[in-house]
């Protein structure tokens, strides 16, 4: 007797891929496809949640073999000490090669000058491009997601950069049939975003499911902070409160861990991953829009930095 074709709606629940499985599968596919076609890939690893999840996916993609490329970090000198310690511990645990480009070295030898606002995050572009050129890296994995803000929303999984590291929307390629074309001319390279289709909530749900360890800054803790431009900045050597900025102790956590000089904390009681998942599910503001001063410089801040060569 003829059997009717099996409908997807009749597929047993246990055989279906949920959203996190689908996202994980896509990211692993991107890692394998791009790494197979690139000569010298590298992964940007700062110790933040997106780069930690990205590295976790890379480990899964190539298991049981080791991750077949180094990790790169542009150290601004304003990073949280807890995040740097976590970065170093993770690299040692996985046996990875860490390449560090220091903004302070560029300031010391005169190639860069300090900004008048005291922040260094926008100064990362030239050291980043130098590290890519020196390492001859032709595919650079980054943790950018399309839900972060407007400039990210139109970014493709594979973003082509010219010989100056700059992004030109007219030189991007269509993405057909999950084929990731990283072919490039000499001097050019591609930026690749395996987490492109993830949201902040997806990232946190995946962290919860996989039991991924993160820097403690992501969870609620007591910290001395002061308010500047509507953000709670930490008291540190690089963020010193002015006379009219009283220091208070708040129960806070960080939604993103950029530089201390431009990353604000949010008041929160979310002390566990499950608490953070619930908190993120209820929020209506992206983490960059809520806590990053570097993205508040103008409506097109990230767009301008992409055209200069930043991610």
N, C-alpha and C positions, 0 to 999 in steps of 0.2 A: 504493500500500500504506500502511496506517495506521502512523504512527510513534508509539511509546510516548512519554509525557511524559518530559522530561529530569529525572532525579533529581539532587538536590543532591550526592549521593555520587558521581555520575558527572561532575560539573562539573570541567573541567580545573583542575589545581592553580594555574595562573597566574592564573585568573579569580577565585579565592577571596580574600576579605578576611581578613588575619590579625588578631590581637587588637589590635595597635597601630593598624591602619587603621580598625578598627571604633570604637575609642575616639576616635581623631582625628575621624572623621566625626561621631560623636555630639556632641563638644565644639564643633565648627564649626557644627553645626545649632543648638545651644543659643545660641551667640553671635548667629547671624543672626536666629533667631526672637525672642529677647528684645530685641535692639537695635532690631528693626523695630517692636516694640510699645511700647518705652519712650520717654519724652520726653528724659530726660537721664541716660543710663547713665554709669558710671565704673568703672574697673578698679583694684582695690587692687594696688599694685606696690611691693614692698619690696626687690627684688633677690634674693630667695631663689629656690630652684629651682622651686617650684610656681608662683610668680607669673611667673617667666621663661618657663616652658613655656606658661602660660596666655596670656601676651602673644604668644608665637610662634604659638599657635593663632589668636589674634585677627587677627594680621597675615595669616595664611593665609585666614581666613574672608572678609576684605574686599579682598584683593588683586585687581586692581592699585590699587584706591582706598586711601587712607591709613586707618588705624584711626580710626573716627568718634567717638571719645570720649577724654577725658583720663584720666590715671592719677593715683591718690591714694596718698600715703604718710603714715602717722602716725609721725613721727620722735620716738622716746622720748628721744633724747640718749644712749642706751646702745648704739646700733647699732655694728656693726663698721665701721671706716673703709673697709675694702676693699669692703664691700657697698654703702656709700653712693656710693663712687666708681664702682662698676659700675652702680648705678642711674642716676646722672647721665649716664654715657657711653651707656647704652642709650637713654635718653630723647632725647638729642641725636642719636644715629644714626638713630632712627626718626622724628624730627621731632614728638614728642609734647608735649602740654602737661602739665606736672607740677604737681600741687597738693600742697603739704606743710603738714601741721598739726603743730606742734611742742609736745610735752608740756612742754618747758622754759618756754615762754611762759605756759602755764597755771600752772605752779609759781611763776614770777616775779610774776604778778599776783594770786596768792592763790586762784585758782579750784581748784587742787589742792595737796595737801601731799605731801611725800616720805613713802614708806612706811618703817616702822622696819626692815624687812629689806633696804632698799637697792635693791630691784628696782622697775622702772617699767613692766614689761609689763602688769600689771593696771590701770595708770593710763590706758591707751590708749582706754578705752571712751568717756568723755565727749568728748575731742577728736575721736574718730572720728564720733560722732553730730553734733557741732557742724559738722564739715566737710561731712557729708552734708546737713544742714539748710541751711547757708550756700550750698552749691552747687546746692541744689534737685535733688539726684540721686535718681532714683526706682528705679533698678536698679543695684545695686552688685555687681560681679563679684569673687568671692573664690576663693582657691586651696584651700579646704577639701576634704578627701577622706574618704570614709566609713571607710576602713581606719585612720585616725589614732588614734582612741580612741572610747570608748563614746558620748559626747555627739554625735560626728560621725556615728556609725553609723546613727542613726535620722533624720538630717537629709535633707530632700528637696533636689532640684536647685534648686528655687525655694523660698526660705524667707521667708515673709511676716513683716514687723516692724511693730509698731503705731506710733502717733504719738510714742511715747517711745523707739522703736528696739528695743523688747524683743521677745523670742521667746516665743510661747505655743503649746505643742503642740496646743491645741484649735482654734487658728485657722489651721492649715496645710491645704493643699488636696491632694486626690488627684491623682496624675500619670497621666493616661490618654492613650494613643496618642501619646506624645511631644509633647503639647501643653503648652506652658509658660505657665501663666496668671499674668501679673504685674499684672493689674488690681487697683487698690487705691483706698482712700478718700483724700481730701486729708490730707496729713501723714504717711501711711504710705509704706513703700517695701519693696522686695524685695531680699534677698541671693541671689545666683545663683552656683552652684558648677559650672562647666563640667567640672571634674576629679573630680566626685563619685564616679564609678565606677572611677577609676584607683587603683592601689596604688603604693606607693613604688617597687616594682620596675618597674612599667609606666612610671612617670615616668623612671626612669634608662635603661630600654631605649629609650625615645623620644628622650631626650637623645643617646644613643649613635647612634641611627639618623639623626637630623636634624642631628647635628653642632652642637648648641646650646652656646654659650659660657656658662660660669657663673663666679661669683667663685671665686678660687683656694682659698678656705677649705674648699671641698667635697672637696679632694684632699689626700692625706697630705703633711705638711710638719713641720718642726721648730718647736716653739713652747714658750715658757716658760709653765708651768701650775702650779697647786697644787690639791690635793684638798680639797673641801668638800662635805659631805653626799653622799659617794660619787660626785661628779662632778669632772672635770678642768676647772677654770675658768681662763681666760686671765689673765695679769698685765696689768692696765691701770689707767687712772685711776679707773674705776668698780668694779673688782674688785681690791681691794688685799688681799694675803694677811696674815693675822694672824701673831703671833709663833710660834704652834704649827702653822703651815701652811707647811712648807718648799717652796720653789720648785724645780722640776726642769724639765729640758728633755725633752720627749717628742715622739715621731713620731706626730702626731695628724691627724685631719680632723674636719669638722663634718657631721653628718647633717642638721642644720637650723641656720639662721643667724638666730636671734632676737636678743634683747639679750645683750650680753656678761655682764650681771649675772645671767642666769638660764639661759644655754645652755652645756652642757658639751660638751667634745670627747671623741672616742673614739679610743683607740689603734688605729692602722691603718697598713698599708703600701700602701693602695689609691691609687696616684698617677695612674691614668688612668681614663677612663670605664669601660672594660672591667673594670678591677680593681674598681671600685665596684659594677658590676652583679653580679659574682660574689660580692662581700661581702654585698650586700643580699639576694641570693637565698638565702644561707645563714643569715641572722639570724632570730631568733624573737621579737625585741622591736621594737615600732614606734619610729620616730625620736623621737616626742614622749615616750613612756614612758621611753626610755633617756637622753635628754639635756636635758629641759626641766623646770627647777625649778618654773616657774609651774603646770605641770600636776600636780605632786606635792603641792600644798598640801592637797588633799583628794581623795577618790574622785570627788567631783562638781564639781571645780574648773572644768572647761570648761562643764559644764551651768549652773552658777551664773552664769558670765560671759556665756553666751548669753542668759540671762533678763535680764541687765542691759543688753544691747545689743551685746555683743561678737560676733565671728563664731563 
